Amino acid sequence: MAFHQDRSASHASGHGLVARIRAGDESAFEAMFRAYYDPLCRHVAAYLGSRDAAEDVVQGVFARIWEDRDRWVVSDLGHYLYAAVRRRAISQVRRIAVRRRAAPLLAEVAGGAGAPPDAEFDAEELWRRLERAIDTLPPRTRVAFMLSRREGLSYHEVAARMAISPKTVGVHIGRALSTLRKHPDALGR
């Protein structure tokens, strides 16, 4: 019973912080930051393997909250913060993996040893084809795809920017990926 009361009190105080932050109250934002910063860093350090990387992720989430505070809608502050930093950390891990896989190609394109003379042209042509394929997407699908894939936003962040639900963002992204897989220009076929 005491746990339920503590959790309810915490939930109510979290809701009060959210309302104050939405109104631009810097002291409420600072209180949230002080209460959650270190635990969030410890939480995502396990995903990233580095305290510095974890701090970058957590600071990015807090910066995004402050920037978008007037549109910020949260019912459970703790749950939201942990989920947001986890998603951002996972996105960072994925970006690092993509860069590692792309590094040999980029080195080749940049004129690395043994690079074919037309490698740079091929890479540029592939990017142009991909851009043409993206341009064929319906406007809202294209926007959702670009926010998610180019800017690295989570579905919730895209949803907030586009004023749609995260599930609708998922539908748009799925539609975009399906279209791009089938589009002859997207993969240089």
N, C-alpha and C positions, 0 to 999 in steps of 0.2 A: 504493500500500500504506500509506503514511504517513497519507494522508487517511482511509482506512478505520479505521486504529487511532485517529486523533484523534476521528473521529465515534463510534466505539465507546466511547472513554473519556468523551466528552461525554455520550453516551446513558446510560452507567452512572452518571455523576455526577448527571445529571438525574433518574434513577430514585431515587438516594439522597436527593436534595433532596425529591422528591415524598413519599417515605416519612417523612422527618423532618417535613415540613410537615403531613402527615396526622396525625402524632403531636402537633402543636401547637408545634413548635420554631420560635420566633420568629426566631432567628438564621438558620435555613435559609430562612425566608420572606424575610428581609431580603437574604440573599445572592442569591436568585432575583430579587428586585426590582431590586437594584443591577445585576445582570448583564443584565437584559432591558428595563428601563424605557425607557432612551433609544432603543435600536434599535426597540422597538415603537412609540414615539411617532413616530419618523421614518417608520416603515412606514405608519401609518394617517393621518399628516398629509396624505399624497397623496390619500387618499379624501375627507378632510374639508376640506382647504384651509386649515387653521388649526392651529398648534401647541397652542393652548389647548384646542381641541375634541379634539385627539388625546390630550392629557394627561388630559382628563376620561374618555375612553373607556378608556385604559390603566389609570387608577386604578380605574375601575369594575370592570374584569376582575380586577385584583388584590384588590380588596375582596371580590368574589364568591368568589374562590378561598379567601380566609381564612375567610369566613363558612361556606362549605360544605366546608372542608378534610377533615372526617371522612368525607365521601362522595366525595372527589375521587379519581378513577382516571385515570391518565395513563400512557401507555407512552412517548411521545416528547415531552418537555417543551417544547422549542423549537417543534415543529410545533403542539402544542396552543395555546401562547400566541399565536403568529402567527395561527392560525385563529380563536381566540376574539376577539382585538381586531379582526380584519377583519370578522367577523360582527357584532360590536357596532357598529362604525363604519357598516357597511352598513345596519343597523337604524336607526341615528341618522339617516342620510341619508334613509331612507324616511319616518321620522316627520316630519322637516322638510318633505319634499315634501307629505305629507298635510296638515300644518298650513297650508302655503301654499295648497293647493287649498281647504281648508276656511275660510280666513280671511274671504273675502267673505261666506260664509253666516253665519259666527259674528258678523261685524260687523252683518249685517242682523238677526240674531236679537237682538243686544244693543241694538238700537234705533238703528241707523245711519240716516242720511238716506234717506228713501224706502222704508223697510222697511214691508211690509204689516202691518197691525195684528195679523193672526193668525199672523205668521211664527214668533214664539216658541212659540205653541201647536203649530204644525206640527212644529217641531223637537223639542219635548218628546214629542209623539205618536210621531214616528219613532223616538226612542230607546226609548220604551216598547214599541213593536212589535218592535224589534230584540231587546230583552231577552226578550220572550215567545218569540221564535223561538229564541234561545240556550237558553232553559229547556227546549225540546223535545228538545235534543240528549241522547244517552246520557251518563250521568254522567262517564265517563272521557274521552269526546270533548269534553264541555263544559269539563272541567278543563284538558285540553291546549290547547284553543282560548283559554281565558281567560289561561292563563299565557303563551302565545305572543303573543296580540294585545293584551291589556290591560296585561300586565306587561312586554312587550317582550323576553321571554326567547328565546334561541336554542333550536333543537330539542334540542341537546345539554343545555342547562340544564334544559329541560322534562323531558327523559328522565331526568336525574339526580334531579330532584325526584319524579318519578312512578315511579321504578325500572323503567323500560321502555327499549327501544332507541330511538335517534333515528329509525330508519325507522318504528317503530310510531307515534311522535309525528307523523311526516309523514302516515301513514295517517289518524290521528285528525283532523288539521288539514284534509286534503283532504276527508274525509267531512263535517266541519263546514261548510266553505265550500260544498260541493255542496248540502247540506241548506238552508243559509241562502239560497243563490241561488234555490232552488225554493220556499222558504217564503213564502206570501203576506203575512205580517205583516212579514217582515224588511225589505222595500223599500217598504212602504206601499202595496202594490197592492190 
